[in-house]
Amino acid sequence: MSDQKLLDMNIGDLEIFQLGYVYKDVEKQAKIMEQVWGMPKFAILPDNKNEVIYRGKKSVYTTRIAFTRYWGKQIELIQPISGEGIHQEFLDNGHEGLQHISCMVEDLDSYIELFKKNNIEAVFSGNIGKQYFSYFDTTDSLGFLLELQMTKKRSRK
């Protein structure tokens, strides 16, 4: 991909909202981060089961997620529980730790199309309630996955 194509994407104004980490055990990792780094106590959510699109195929995917705020950003810890998804792939490849950064956008579909035009496919997409997300495989050029999120507003009738 040429540098000009990247510049044409004009994503430089997006603000990093979240740092996403993937671990085999989020409860254990949350305690480590709280004790070693003094992070505020993580809120550990009940396991969440969702339908997602993972590398072009539908999947039912369950995760355990924990959140806190640190460094002025949301810190998300993710533990895959069942199903196929990008987080399990990360663990299967022998990794744990920082996997993605996330930015909020107002029109996720426009970014999906923009990335697609620049030969960067969404490798994992779905929603949790009104929160819609897509992960893009930018590991070759950025060294991590880029996630874009959008909160769908309730339509007024």
Buried (B, 14 or more C-beta within 10 A) or exposed (E): EEEEEBEEBEBEEBEBBBBBBBBEEBEEBBEEBBEEEEBEEBEBEEEBEBEBBBBEEEBEBBBBBBBBEBEEBBBBBBBBEEBBBBBBBBBEEEEEEEBBBBBBBEEBEEBBEBBEEBEBEBBBBBBBEEEBBBBBBBEEEEEBBBBBBBEEEEEEE
